[in-house]
Amino acid sequence: MVEPDLNADILCQHHFKIICSSRSPLANNKEVSLAELQEYPFILLDKKSTHQQVFSQLMSRHLFNPWVLFCTANFNTILTLVQQNSGISFLTETALAACSHDIVALDLKEAKQIYFYISLVSRVNHEQNPILQAFIQQIKSAIN
């Protein structure tokens, strides 16, 4: 949807990944397919998240019925359970930036062309004061 009064700048785009424990048999791969994930339990963000919406659409498109062990709104809970090798998850590269070495990110063959965008949106006719400009520059620097 295009809004003529808004200006949107894409700050970055990241891929969605399958994450697993470094102790998982999947950890030796760089890439996996949905068929290879059939026997693994998924630990996912809840239905309100963009991640879950993308995951659901992807599963429907590929007629894949995942074994969903647990859904939560708490990102740290997902990371803890995956680190403990209790299951796998579907997250973006963005979310994985601060992960420990106990988690491995894998490309998902069926999701190579699906991106997660982080954008900065502002009003076209809104004058940016120096404080706002510095804030925007700080955000851009932190992401890149």
The first five atom37 places (N, CA, C, CB, O) and aatype in JSON, in Angstrom:
{
  "aatype": [12, 19, 6, 14, 3, 10, 2, 0, 3, 9, 10, 4, 5, 8, 8, 13, 11, 9, 9, 4, 15, 15, 1, 15, 14, 10, 0, 2, 2, 11, 6, 19, 15, 10, 0, 6, 10, 5, 6, 18, 14, 13, 9, 10, 10, 3, 11, 11, 15, 16, 8, 5, 5, 19, 13, 15, 5, 10, 12, 15, 1, 8, 10, 13, 2, 14, 17, 19, 10, 13, 4, 16, 0, 2, 13, 2, 16, 9, 10, 16, 10, 19, 5, 5, 2, 15, 7, 9, 15, 13, 10, 16, 6, 16, 0, 10, 0, 0, 4, 15, 8, 3, 9, 19, 0, 10, 3, 10, 11, 6, 0, 11, 5, 9, 18, 13, 18, 9, 15, 10, 19, 15, 1, 19, 2, 8, 6, 5, 2, 14, 9, 10, 5, 0, 13, 9, 5, 5, 9, 11, 15, 0, 9, 2],
  "atom_mask": [
    [1, 1, 1, 1, 1],
    [1, 1, 1, 1, 1],
    [1, 1, 1, 1, 1],
    [1, 1, 1, 1, 1],
    [1, 1, 1, 1, 1],
    [1, 1, 1, 1, 1],
    [1, 1, 1, 1, 1],
    [1, 1, 1, 1, 1],
    [1, 1, 1, 1, 1],
    [1, 1, 1, 1, 1],
    [1, 1, 1, 1, 1],
    [1, 1, 1, 1, 1],
    [1, 1, 1, 1, 1],
    [1, 1, 1, 1, 1],
    [1, 1, 1, 1, 1],
    [1, 1, 1, 1, 1],
    [1, 1, 1, 1, 1],
    [1, 1, 1, 1, 1],
    [1, 1, 1, 1, 1],
    [1, 1, 1, 1, 1],
    [1, 1, 1, 1, 1],
    [1, 1, 1, 1, 1],
    [1, 1, 1, 1, 1],
    [1, 1, 1, 1, 1],
    [1, 1, 1, 1, 1],
    [1, 1, 1, 1, 1],
    [1, 1, 1, 1, 1],
    [1, 1, 1, 1, 1],
    [1, 1, 1, 1, 1],
    [1, 1, 1, 1, 1],
    [1, 1, 1, 1, 1],
    [1, 1, 1, 1, 1],
    [1, 1, 1, 1, 1],
    [1, 1, 1, 1, 1],
    [1, 1, 1, 1, 1],
    [1, 1, 1, 1, 1],
    [1, 1, 1, 1, 1],
    [1, 1, 1, 1, 1],
    [1, 1, 1, 1, 1],
    [1, 1, 1, 1, 1],
    [1, 1, 1, 1, 1],
    [1, 1, 1, 1, 1],
    [1, 1, 1, 1, 1],
    [1, 1, 1, 1, 1],
    [1, 1, 1, 1, 1],
    [1, 1, 1, 1, 1],
    [1, 1, 1, 1, 1],
    [1, 1, 1, 1, 1],
    [1, 1, 1, 1, 1],
    [1, 1, 1, 1, 1],
    [1, 1, 1, 1, 1],
    [1, 1, 1, 1, 1],
    [1, 1, 1, 1, 1],
    [1, 1, 1, 1, 1],
    [1, 1, 1, 1, 1],
    [1, 1, 1, 1, 1],
    [1, 1, 1, 1, 1],
    [1, 1, 1, 1, 1],
    [1, 1, 1, 1, 1],
    [1, 1, 1, 1, 1],
    [1, 1, 1, 1, 1],
    [1, 1, 1, 1, 1],
    [1, 1, 1, 1, 1],
    [1, 1, 1, 1, 1],
    [1, 1, 1, 1, 1],
    [1, 1, 1, 1, 1],
    [1, 1, 1, 1, 1],
    [1, 1, 1, 1, 1],
    [1, 1, 1, 1, 1],
    [1, 1, 1, 1, 1],
    [1, 1, 1, 1, 1],
    [1, 1, 1, 1, 1],
    [1, 1, 1, 1, 1],
    [1, 1, 1, 1, 1],
    [1, 1, 1, 1, 1],
    [1, 1, 1, 1, 1],
    [1, 1, 1, 1, 1],
    [1, 1, 1, 1, 1],
    [1, 1, 1, 1, 1],
    [1, 1, 1, 1, 1],
    [1, 1, 1, 1, 1],
    [1, 1, 1, 1, 1],
    [1, 1, 1, 1, 1],
    [1, 1, 1, 1, 1],
    [1, 1, 1, 1, 1],
    [1, 1, 1, 1, 1],
    [1, 1, 1, 0, 1],
    [1, 1, 1, 1, 1],
    [1, 1, 1, 1, 1],
    [1, 1, 1, 1, 1],
    [1, 1, 1, 1, 1],
    [1, 1, 1, 1, 1],
    [1, 1, 1, 1, 1],
    [1, 1, 1, 1, 1],
    [1, 1, 1, 1, 1],
    [1, 1, 1, 1, 1],
    [1, 1, 1, 1, 1],
    [1, 1, 1, 1, 1],
    [1, 1, 1, 1, 1],
    [1, 1, 1, 1, 1],
    [1, 1, 1, 1, 1],
    [1, 1, 1, 1, 1],
    [1, 1, 1, 1, 1],
    [1, 1, 1, 1, 1],
    [1, 1, 1, 1, 1],
    [1, 1, 1, 1, 1],
    [1, 1, 1, 1, 1],
    [1, 1, 1, 1, 1],
    [1, 1, 1, 1, 1],
    [1, 1, 1, 1, 1],
    [1, 1, 1, 1, 1],
    [1, 1, 1, 1, 1],
    [1, 1, 1, 1, 1],
    [1, 1, 1, 1, 1],
    [1, 1, 1, 1, 1],
    [1, 1, 1, 1, 1],
    [1, 1, 1, 1, 1],
    [1, 1, 1, 1, 1],
    [1, 1, 1, 1, 1],
    [1, 1, 1, 1, 1],
    [1, 1, 1, 1, 1],
    [1, 1, 1, 1, 1],
    [1, 1, 1, 1, 1],
    [1, 1, 1, 1, 1],
    [1, 1, 1, 1, 1],
    [1, 1, 1, 1, 1],
    [1, 1, 1, 1, 1],
    [1, 1, 1, 1, 1],
    [1, 1, 1, 1, 1],
    [1, 1, 1, 1, 1],
    [1, 1, 1, 1, 1],
    [1, 1, 1, 1, 1],
    [1, 1, 1, 1, 1],
    [1, 1, 1, 1, 1],
    [1, 1, 1, 1, 1],
    [1, 1, 1, 1, 1],
    [1, 1, 1, 1, 1],
    [1, 1, 1, 1, 1],
    [1, 1, 1, 1, 1],
    [1, 1, 1, 1, 1],
    [1, 1, 1, 1, 1],
    [1, 1, 1, 1, 1],
    [1, 1, 1, 1, 1],
    [1, 1, 1, 1, 1]
  ],
  "atom_positions": [
    [[0.84, -1.18, 0.0], [0.0, 0.0, 0.0], [0.89, 1.24, 0.0], [-0.96, 0.0, 1.22], [1.81, 1.35, 0.81]],
    [[0.61, 2.17, -0.91], [1.4, 3.39, -1.02], [0.61, 4.54, -0.39], [1.74, 3.7, -2.5], [-0.56, 4.76, -0.7]],
    [[1.27, 5.26, 0.48], [0.69, 6.42, 1.14], [1.42, 7.66, 0.62], [0.77, 6.31, 2.71], [2.62, 7.79, 0.86]],
    [[0.72, 8.57, -0.07], [1.42, 9.72, -0.66], [2.01, 10.68, 0.38], [0.46, 10.48, -1.53], [2.94, 11.43, 0.06]],
    [[1.5, 10.66, 1.61], [2.02, 11.56, 2.65], [3.19, 10.98, 3.42], [0.92, 11.92, 3.61], [3.74, 11.63, 4.3]],
    [[3.58, 9.74, 3.09], [4.64, 9.08, 3.83], [5.83, 8.77, 2.94], [4.12, 7.8, 4.46], [5.69, 8.46, 1.76]],
    [[6.98, 8.87, 3.54], [8.22, 8.5, 2.87], [8.81, 7.3, 3.61], [9.23, 9.71, 2.82], [9.02, 7.38, 4.82]],
    [[9.07, 6.22, 2.91], [9.61, 5.02, 3.55], [10.98, 4.7, 2.96], [8.65, 3.81, 3.37], [11.14, 4.55, 1.75]],
    [[11.98, 4.6, 3.84], [13.33, 4.22, 3.44], [13.63, 2.85, 4.0], [14.38, 5.27, 3.91], [13.55, 2.64, 5.22]],
    [[13.97, 1.9, 3.14], [14.34, 0.57, 3.61], [15.74, 0.66, 4.19], [14.27, -0.49, 2.45], [16.69, 1.03, 3.5]],
    [[15.86, 0.32, 5.46], [17.16, 0.36, 6.14], [17.94, -0.93, 5.89], [16.98, 0.6, 7.65], [19.16, -0.91, 5.72]],
    [[17.23, -2.04, 5.88], [17.89, -3.32, 5.6], [16.85, -4.37, 5.26], [18.75, -3.78, 6.8], [15.67, -4.23, 5.58]],
    [[17.3, -5.41, 4.61], [16.45, -6.56, 4.34], [17.23, -7.8, 4.75], [16.01, -6.62, 2.83], [18.41, -7.95, 4.42]],
    [[16.56, -8.68, 5.45], [17.2, -9.9, 5.93], [16.39, -11.12, 5.54], [17.38, -9.85, 7.44], [15.18, -11.04, 5.33]],
    [[17.07, -12.24, 5.44], [16.42, -13.51, 5.13], [15.85, -14.14, 6.39], [17.4, -14.47, 4.44], [16.3, -13.86, 7.51]],
    [[14.88, -14.99, 6.19], [14.4, -15.85, 7.26], [15.28, -17.09, 7.3], [12.9, -16.23, 7.07], [15.73, -17.57, 6.26]],
    [[15.53, -17.59, 8.49], [16.41, -18.74, 8.69], [15.73, -19.77, 9.59], [17.76, -18.29, 9.3], [14.84, -19.45, 10.38]],
    [[16.18, -21.0, 9.45], [15.86, -22.04, 10.43], [17.0, -22.02, 11.42], [15.67, -23.48, 9.75], [18.17, -22.04, 11.03]],
    [[16.68, -21.99, 12.71], [17.76, -22.06, 13.7], [17.64, -23.35, 14.49], [17.71, -20.83, 14.66], [16.55, -23.87, 14.74]],
    [[18.8, -23.86, 14.87], [18.86, -25.09, 15.65], [20.03, -25.01, 16.62], [18.99, -26.34, 14.72], [20.88, -24.13, 16.51]],
    [[20.05, -25.92, 17.55], [21.16, -26.02, 18.49], [22.4, -26.49, 17.75], [20.82, -26.98, 19.66], [22.3, -27.21, 16.75]],
    [[23.55, -26.1, 18.22], [24.8, -26.59, 17.63], [24.95, -28.11, 17.85], [26.01, -25.85, 18.25], [25.78, -28.75, 17.21]],
    [[24.14, -28.67, 18.76], [24.16, -30.11, 19.01], [23.17, -30.9, 18.15], [23.87, -30.37, 20.47], [23.15, -32.13, 18.2]],
    [[22.36, -30.2, 17.38], [21.37, -30.85, 16.52], [22.05, -31.5, 15.32], [20.3, -29.84, 16.05], [23.06, -30.99, 14.84]],
    [[21.51, -32.62, 14.83], [22.04, -33.21, 13.59], [21.96, -32.25, 12.4], [21.28, -34.49, 13.28], [22.72, -32.39, 11.43]],
    [[21.05, -31.29, 12.46], [20.91, -30.32, 11.37], [22.07, -29.33, 11.32], [19.6, -29.56, 11.51], [22.33, -28.73, 10.28]],
    [[22.76, -29.15, 12.43], [23.79, -28.11, 12.57], [24.94, -28.26, 11.57], [24.34, -28.11, 13.97], [25.67, -27.3, 11.33]],
    [[25.13, -29.43, 11.01], [26.22, -29.65, 10.05], [25.87, -29.16, 8.65], [26.56, -31.13, 10.0], [26.72, -29.15, 7.76]],
    [[24.62, -28.75, 8.45], [24.17, -28.28, 7.13], [24.26, -26.76, 7.04], [22.72, -28.73, 6.86], [24.27, -26.06, 8.05]],
    [[24.35, -26.29, 5.81], [24.24, -24.84, 5.58], [22.84, -24.49, 5.12], [25.28, -24.37, 4.52], [22.38, -23.36, 5.27]],
    [[22.16, -25.49, 4.56], [20.84, -25.29, 3.99], [20.0, -26.55, 4.22], [20.93, -24.95, 2.48], [20.52, -27.66, 4.19]],
    [[18.7, -26.35, 4.46], [17.78, -27.48, 4.65], [16.51, -27.22, 3.85], [17.46, -27.69, 6.15], [16.2, -26.09, 3.49]],
    [[15.79, -28.31, 3.6], [14.48, -28.19, 2.95], [13.4, -28.53, 3.96], [14.38, -29.13, 1.7], [13.69, -29.11, 5.01]],
    [[12.18, -28.17, 3.66], [11.08, -28.5, 4.56], [10.97, -30.0, 4.79], [9.76, -27.96, 4.0], [10.67, -30.44, 5.9]],
    [[11.21, -30.77, 3.76], [11.12, -32.23, 3.9], [12.08, -32.75, 4.98], [11.43, -32.91, 2.56], [11.76, -33.71, 5.68]],
    [[13.25, -32.13, 5.1], [14.23, -32.54, 6.1], [13.82, -32.16, 7.52], [15.57, -31.93, 5.79], [14.38, -32.66, 8.49]],
    [[12.83, -31.27, 7.65], [12.42, -30.76, 8.96], [11.18, -31.46, 9.51], [12.17, -29.28, 8.88], [10.71, -31.11, 10.59]],
    [[10.66, -32.42, 8.79], [9.4, -33.07, 9.16], [9.42, -33.64, 10.57], [9.09, -34.17, 8.18], [8.4, -33.59, 11.27]],
    [[10.53, -34.18, 11.01], [10.6, -34.86, 12.31], [11.04, -33.94, 13.46], [11.54, -36.02, 12.22], [11.19, -34.4, 14.6]],
    [[11.25, -32.68, 13.17], [11.74, -31.76, 14.21], [10.62, -30.89, 14.75], [12.87, -30.88, 13.65], [9.82, -30.36, 13.98]],
    [[10.56, -30.73, 16.08], [9.54, -29.84, 16.65], [9.94, -28.37, 16.48], [9.33, -30.16, 18.15], [11.1, -28.0, 16.65]],
    [[8.96, -27.54, 16.13], [9.18, -26.11, 15.97], [8.78, -25.37, 17.23], [8.4, -25.57, 14.76], [7.77, -25.69, 17.86]],
    [[9.57, -24.39, 17.59], [9.28, -23.46, 18.69], [9.21, -22.09, 18.02], [10.39, -23.51, 19.86], [10.21, -21.59, 17.51]],
    [[8.03, -21.49, 18.02], [7.78, -20.31, 17.19], [7.3, -19.11, 17.99], [6.76, -20.64, 16.14], [6.81, -19.22, 19.11]],
    [[7.46, -17.94, 17.36], [6.83, -16.75, 17.9], [5.32, -16.88, 17.71], [7.38, -15.45, 17.21], [4.87, -17.6, 16.82]],
    [[4.55, -16.19, 18.53], [3.1, -16.35, 18.49], [2.48, -15.78, 17.22], [2.48, -15.68, 19.7], [3.16, -15.15, 16.4]],
    [[1.18, -16.02, 17.06], [0.46, -15.69, 15.83], [0.43, -14.21, 15.49], [-0.93, -16.18, 15.92], [0.17, -13.85, 14.34]],
    [[0.69, -13.34, 16.45], [0.68, -11.9, 16.18], [1.95, -11.42, 15.5], [0.48, -11.14, 17.47], [1.99, -10.31, 14.98]],
    [[2.98, -12.23, 15.51], [4.26, -11.8, 14.96], [4.31, -11.94, 13.44], [5.4, -12.61, 15.59], [3.64, -12.79, 12.86]],
    [[5.1, -11.09, 12.82], [5.33, -11.18, 11.38], [5.97, -12.52, 11.04], [6.23, -10.02, 10.89], [5.64, -13.13, 10.02]],
    [[6.87, -12.98, 11.9], [7.54, -14.27, 11.67], [6.51, -15.39, 11.53], [8.51, -14.58, 12.83], [6.6, -16.2, 10.61]],
    [[5.55, -15.44, 12.42], [4.54, -16.51, 12.4], [3.65, -16.39, 11.17], [3.69, -16.47, 13.68], [3.27, -17.4, 10.58]],
    [[3.31, -15.18, 10.78], [2.49, -14.99, 9.59], [3.21, -15.47, 8.34], [2.1, -13.51, 9.45], [2.62, -16.14, 7.49]],
    [[4.48, -15.12, 8.22], [5.27, -15.58, 7.08], [5.42, -17.1, 7.11], [6.67, -14.91, 7.08], [5.29, -17.77, 6.09]],
    [[5.68, -17.65, 8.3], [5.83, -19.09, 8.46], [4.54, -19.81, 8.03], [6.17, -19.44, 9.93], [4.6, -20.8, 7.29]],
    [[3.41, -19.34, 8.47], [2.13, -19.97, 8.14], [1.86, -19.94, 6.63], [0.98, -19.27, 8.88], [1.42, -20.93, 6.06]],
    [[2.13, -18.79, 6.0], [1.94, -18.68, 4.55], [2.88, -19.62, 3.81], [2.16, -17.24, 4.09], [2.48, -20.25, 2.83]],
    [[4.11, -19.71, 4.25], [5.1, -20.58, 3.63], [4.7, -22.05, 3.75], [6.49, -20.36, 4.26], [4.81, -22.81, 2.79]],
    [[4.22, -22.43, 4.93], [3.8, -23.82, 5.15], [2.59, -24.15, 4.27], [3.47, -24.06, 6.64], [2.52, -25.24, 3.7]],
    [[1.65, -23.23, 4.17], [0.46, -23.45, 3.32], [0.86, -23.57, 1.85], [-0.55, -22.29, 3.51], [0.37, -24.44, 1.14]],
    [[1.74, -22.7, 1.42], [2.17, -22.71, 0.02], [2.84, -24.03, -0.35], [3.14, -21.55, -0.23], [2.69, -24.5, -1.48]],
    [[3.56, -24.63, 0.58], [4.3, -25.86, 0.29], [3.6, -27.11, 0.86], [5.71, -25.77, 0.86], [4.18, -28.19, 0.88]],
    [[2.36, -26.94, 1.31], [1.56, -28.04, 1.84], [2.33, -28.83, 2.91], [1.14, -28.98, 0.71], [2.29, -30.06, 2.95]],
    [[3.01, -28.09, 3.77], [3.82, -28.69, 4.82], [3.1, -28.5, 6.15], [5.25, -28.06, 4.87], [2.68, -27.39, 6.49]],
    [[2.96, -29.59, 6.89], [2.29, -29.54, 8.18], [3.33, -29.73, 9.28], [1.17, -30.63, 8.28], [3.66, -30.87, 9.64]],
    [[3.87, -28.63, 9.82], [4.95, -28.75, 10.8], [4.45, -29.23, 12.16], [5.65, -27.4, 10.97], [3.29, -29.06, 12.52]],
    [[5.35, -29.84, 12.9], [5.09, -30.23, 14.28], [5.46, -29.01, 15.14], [5.93, -31.53, 14.7], [6.63, -28.74, 15.37]],
    [[4.44, -28.29, 15.6], [4.66, -27.09, 16.42], [4.56, -27.49, 17.88], [3.64, -25.96, 16.07], [3.48, -27.83, 18.37]],
    [[5.67, -27.46, 18.56], [5.75, -27.84, 19.96], [5.26, -26.74, 20.87], [7.17, -28.22, 20.32], [4.59, -27.0, 21.87]],
    [[5.59, -25.48, 20.52], [5.36, -24.38, 21.45], [5.38, -23.06, 20.71], [6.4, -24.39, 22.58], [6.21, -22.86, 19.82]],
    [[4.47, -22.14, 21.07], [4.47, -20.77, 20.54], [4.53, -19.81, 21.72], [3.21, -20.49, 19.66], [3.91, -20.04, 22.76]],
    [[5.29, -18.74, 21.55], [5.45, -17.77, 22.62], [5.71, -16.39, 22.03], [6.6, -18.18, 23.57], [6.16, -16.27, 20.88]],
    [[5.44, -15.37, 22.79], [5.78, -14.0, 22.39], [7.18, -13.63, 22.86], [4.75, -13.0, 22.94], [7.7, -12.57, 22.51]],
    [[7.78, -14.51, 23.65], [9.08, -14.22, 24.26], [10.22, -14.79, 23.42], [9.14, -14.78, 25.69], [10.43, -16.0, 23.38]],
    [[10.93, -13.9, 22.77], [12.05, -14.27, 21.91], [13.13, -15.03, 22.68], [12.66, -13.03, 21.26], [13.69, -16.0, 22.17]],
    [[13.43, -14.6, 23.91], [14.47, -15.25, 24.71], [14.1, -16.68, 25.08], [14.73, -14.44, 25.97], [14.97, -17.54, 25.19]],
    [[12.81, -16.94, 25.28], [12.36, -18.31, 25.55], [12.66, -19.21, 24.36], [10.85, -18.33, 25.88], [13.12, -20.34, 24.53]],
    [[12.41, -18.7, 23.16], [12.71, -19.48, 21.95], [14.2, -19.8, 21.88], [12.27, -18.71, 20.68], [14.58, -20.95, 21.65]],
    [[15.03, -18.78, 22.09], [16.47, -19.01, 22.01], [16.95, -20.02, 23.06], [17.22, -17.69, 22.19], [17.78, -20.87, 22.76]],
    [[16.42, -19.92, 24.26], [16.81, -20.85, 25.33], [16.42, -22.27, 24.98], [16.17, -20.44, 26.67], [17.23, -23.19, 25.13]],
    [[15.21, -22.47, 24.5], [14.75, -23.82, 24.15], [15.52, -24.39, 22.96], [13.25, -23.79, 23.84], [15.83, -25.58, 22.94]],
    [[15.82, -23.54, 21.99], [16.61, -24.01, 20.84], [18.03, -24.35, 21.29], [16.64, -22.93, 19.72], [18.58, -25.37, 20.87]],
    [[18.64, -23.51, 22.12], [19.99, -23.8, 22.64], [20.02, -25.14, 23.37], [20.46, -22.68, 23.58], [21.0, -25.87, 23.3]],
    [[18.93, -25.46, 24.09], [18.85, -26.72, 24.83], [18.53, -27.9, 23.92], [17.79, -26.62, 25.91], [18.42, -29.03, 24.39]],
    [[18.39, -27.65, 22.62], [18.09, -28.68, 21.63], [16.69, -29.27, 21.83], [19.14, -29.79, 21.68], [16.46, -30.45, 21.58]],
    [[15.76, -28.42, 22.3], [14.38, -28.85, 22.49], [13.56, -28.74, 21.21], [13.72, -28.04, 23.59], [12.44, -29.26, 21.15]],
    [[14.09, -28.08, 20.21], [13.4, -27.91, 18.94], [14.15, -26.94, 18.06], [0.0, 0.0, 0.0], [15.26, -26.52, 18.38]],
    [[13.52, -26.59, 16.95], [14.09, -25.64, 15.99], [13.14, -24.46, 15.87], [14.33, -26.32, 14.59], [12.01, -24.51, 16.38]],
    [[13.58, -23.39, 15.21], [12.71, -22.24, 15.05], [12.93, -21.59, 13.69], [12.95, -21.23, 16.16], [13.82, -21.97, 12.93]],
    [[12.08, -20.6, 13.41], [12.07, -19.85, 12.15], [12.16, -18.38, 12.51], [10.79, -20.16, 11.3], [11.19, -17.8, 12.98]],
    [[13.34, -17.77, 12.28], [13.57, -16.37, 12.65], [14.34, -15.67, 11.54], [14.33, -16.28, 14.0], [14.83, -16.31, 10.61]],
    [[14.45, -14.37, 11.66], [15.22, -13.61, 10.67], [16.66, -13.45, 11.12], [14.58, -12.23, 10.43], [16.99, -13.62, 12.29]],
    [[17.5, -13.12, 10.16], [18.89, -12.81, 10.47], [18.97, -11.66, 11.47], [19.67, -12.46, 9.19], [19.86, -11.63, 12.32]],
    [[18.04, -10.72, 11.36], [18.0, -9.57, 12.26], [17.93, -10.03, 13.71], [16.81, -8.67, 11.94], [18.65, -9.53, 14.57]],
    [[17.05, -10.99, 13.96], [16.82, -11.48, 15.32], [18.01, -12.28, 15.84], [15.57, -12.33, 15.36], [18.15, -12.47, 17.05]],
    [[18.85, -12.75, 14.95], [19.94, -13.64, 15.36], [21.26, -12.92, 15.61], [20.14, -14.68, 14.31], [22.25, -13.55, 15.97]],
    [[21.28, -11.61, 15.42], [22.53, -10.86, 15.52], [23.23, -11.04, 16.87], [22.26, -9.4, 15.29], [24.45, -11.06, 16.93]],
    [[22.47, -11.16, 17.93], [23.07, -11.26, 19.26], [23.05, -12.68, 19.83], [22.35, -10.33, 20.22], [23.22, -12.87, 21.03]],
    [[22.84, -13.66, 18.98], [22.76, -15.06, 19.46], [24.12, -15.61, 19.85], [22.14, -15.94, 18.38], [25.17, -15.15, 19.4]],
    [[24.06, -16.6, 20.7], [25.3, -17.25, 21.15], [25.8, -18.23, 20.1], [25.07, -17.98, 22.49], [25.15, -18.46, 19.08]],
    [[26.95, -18.77, 20.36], [27.55, -19.74, 19.44], [26.86, -21.1, 19.53], [29.03, -19.9, 19.74], [27.17, -21.99, 18.74]],
    [[25.94, -21.26, 20.47], [25.22, -22.53, 20.61], [24.08, -22.67, 19.62], [24.69, -22.67, 22.0], [23.43, -23.71, 19.57]],
    [[23.83, -21.61, 18.83], [22.74, -21.63, 17.85], [23.32, -21.51, 16.45], [21.73, -20.5, 18.12], [24.2, -20.69, 16.19]],
    [[22.8, -22.34, 15.55], [23.24, -22.36, 14.16], [22.08, -21.9, 13.28], [23.74, -23.78, 13.73], [20.95, -22.37, 13.45]],
    [[22.35, -20.99, 12.35], [21.34, -20.5, 11.41], [21.52, -21.2, 10.07], [21.43, -18.96, 11.25], [22.62, -21.24, 9.52]],
    [[20.43, -21.74, 9.55], [20.45, -22.48, 8.28], [19.54, -21.8, 7.27], [20.02, -23.94, 8.5], [18.47, -21.3, 7.61]],
    [[19.97, -21.8, 6.02], [19.1, -21.33, 4.95], [17.99, -22.35, 4.75], [19.9, -21.1, 3.62], [18.22, -23.56, 4.85]],
    [[16.79, -21.87, 4.47], [15.67, -22.73, 4.14], [15.43, -22.61, 2.64], [14.38, -22.36, 4.96], [15.11, -21.54, 2.15]],
    [[15.6, -23.72, 1.92], [15.52, -23.71, 0.46], [14.25, -23.04, -0.04], [15.59, -25.12, -0.09], [14.28, -22.29, -1.02]],
    [[13.15, -23.3, 0.62], [11.85, -22.79, 0.17], [11.63, -21.31, 0.52], [10.74, -23.62, 0.77], [10.63, -20.73, 0.1]],
    [[12.53, -20.71, 1.27], [12.33, -19.32, 1.72], [13.41, -18.37, 1.22], [12.29, -19.28, 3.23], [13.57, -17.28, 1.78]],
    [[14.14, -18.75, 0.2], [15.27, -17.91, -0.24], [14.85, -16.55, -0.76], [16.03, -18.63, -1.32], [15.62, -15.59, -0.67]],
    [[13.65, -16.43, -1.3], [13.2, -15.16, -1.86], [12.25, -14.41, -0.95], [12.54, -15.4, -3.19], [11.56, -13.49, -1.39]],
    [[12.19, -14.78, 0.32], [11.33, -14.11, 1.28], [12.2, -13.26, 2.19], [10.49, -15.14, 2.11], [13.15, -13.75, 2.8]],
    [[11.88, -11.98, 2.27], [12.69, -11.05, 3.03], [11.9, -10.39, 4.16], [13.26, -9.99, 2.11], [10.68, -10.24, 4.08]],
    [[12.62, -10.02, 5.18], [12.11, -9.24, 6.3], [12.72, -7.85, 6.16], [12.44, -9.9, 7.69], [13.95, -7.71, 6.18]],
    [[11.88, -6.83, 6.02], [12.37, -5.48, 5.81], [12.25, -4.66, 7.1], [11.59, -4.81, 4.68], [11.27, -4.76, 7.84]],
    [[13.27, -3.85, 7.35], [13.19, -2.84, 8.4], [13.25, -1.5, 7.69], [14.37, -2.99, 9.47], [14.19, -1.2, 6.96]],
    [[12.2, -0.71, 7.91], [12.07, 0.56, 7.21], [11.93, 1.7, 8.2], [10.89, 0.54, 6.26], [11.48, 1.52, 9.34]],
    [[12.3, 2.86, 7.75], [12.1, 4.08, 8.5], [11.05, 4.89, 7.75], [13.45, 4.89, 8.69], [11.25, 5.25, 6.59]],
    [[9.94, 5.17, 8.42], [8.84, 5.87, 7.77], [8.68, 7.24, 8.41], [7.52, 5.06, 7.88], [8.71, 7.39, 9.63]],
    [[8.52, 8.25, 7.56], [8.32, 9.62, 8.05], [7.32, 10.32, 7.14], [9.67, 10.4, 8.11], [7.07, 9.9, 6.01]],
    [[6.76, 11.39, 7.64], [5.85, 12.21, 6.84], [6.66, 13.0, 5.83], [4.99, 13.16, 7.74], [7.73, 13.52, 6.15]],
    [[6.15, 13.11, 4.61], [6.85, 13.79, 3.53], [7.09, 15.26, 3.86], [6.06, 13.67, 2.23], [8.17, 15.79, 3.63]],
    [[6.08, 15.93, 4.41], [6.2, 17.37, 4.64], [6.58, 17.71, 6.09], [4.9, 18.05, 4.29], [6.36, 18.83, 6.53]],
    [[7.13, 16.75, 6.81], [7.55, 17.0, 8.19], [9.02, 17.37, 8.22], [7.28, 15.75, 9.09], [9.88, 16.61, 7.76]],
    [[9.32, 18.53, 8.75], [10.7, 18.98, 8.83], [11.41, 18.25, 9.97], [10.78, 20.51, 9.03], [10.92, 18.21, 11.1]],
    [[12.56, 17.69, 9.67], [13.32, 16.96, 10.68], [14.28, 17.91, 11.39], [14.09, 15.77, 10.03], [15.17, 18.5, 10.77]],
    [[14.09, 18.04, 12.69], [15.0, 18.88, 13.46], [16.32, 18.13, 13.69], [14.35, 19.29, 14.83], [16.38, 16.92, 13.44]],
    [[17.35, 18.81, 14.15], [18.67, 18.18, 14.33], [18.66, 16.97, 15.26], [19.64, 19.2, 14.86], [19.4, 16.01, 15.04]],
    [[17.83, 17.0, 16.29], [17.76, 15.86, 17.21], [17.2, 14.64, 16.49], [16.9, 16.19, 18.44], [17.72, 13.53, 16.64]],
    [[16.14, 14.85, 15.72], [15.54, 13.74, 14.96], [16.52, 13.23, 13.91], [14.23, 14.18, 14.3], [16.63, 12.02, 13.71]],
    [[17.22, 14.13, 13.23], [18.2, 13.71, 12.22], [19.31, 12.88, 12.86], [18.81, 14.95, 11.52], [19.75, 11.87, 12.29]],
    [[19.77, 13.29, 14.04], [20.82, 12.53, 14.74], [20.3, 11.17, 15.15], [21.31, 13.31, 15.99], [21.02, 10.17, 15.07]],
    [[19.04, 11.11, 15.6], [18.42, 9.84, 15.99], [18.33, 8.89, 14.79], [17.02, 10.08, 16.58], [18.66, 7.71, 14.91]],
    [[17.89, 9.4, 13.66], [17.77, 8.59, 12.44], [19.15, 8.09, 12.01], [17.12, 9.41, 11.29], [19.29, 6.93, 11.62]],
    [[20.15, 8.93, 12.09], [21.5, 8.52, 11.72], [22.03, 7.43, 12.66], [22.45, 9.73, 11.74], [22.72, 6.51, 12.24]],
    [[21.68, 7.56, 13.94], [22.08, 6.54, 14.94], [21.46, 5.2, 14.62], [21.68, 6.98, 16.36], [22.12, 4.17, 14.7]],
    [[20.18, 5.21, 14.25], [19.49, 3.97, 13.88], [20.14, 3.35, 12.65], [17.99, 4.23, 13.6], [20.44, 2.15, 12.63]],
    [[20.37, 4.15, 11.63], [21.0, 3.63, 10.41], [22.38, 3.06, 10.69], [21.1, 4.74, 9.35], [22.74, 2.01, 10.15]],
    [[23.15, 3.73, 11.53], [24.49, 3.23, 11.87], [24.43, 1.92, 12.63], [25.24, 4.27, 12.7], [25.24, 1.02, 12.41]],
    [[23.47, 1.82, 13.53], [23.34, 0.6, 14.34], [22.94, -0.61, 13.5], [22.33, 0.8, 15.44], [23.37, -1.73, 13.78]],
    [[22.13, -0.38, 12.49], [21.66, -1.49, 11.65], [22.71, -1.92, 10.66], [20.4, -1.09, 10.9], [22.85, -3.11, 10.38]],
    [[23.47, -0.97, 10.15], [24.49, -1.32, 9.14], [25.78, -1.58, 9.84], [24.66, -0.2, 8.08], [26.78, -1.89, 9.2]]
  ]
}
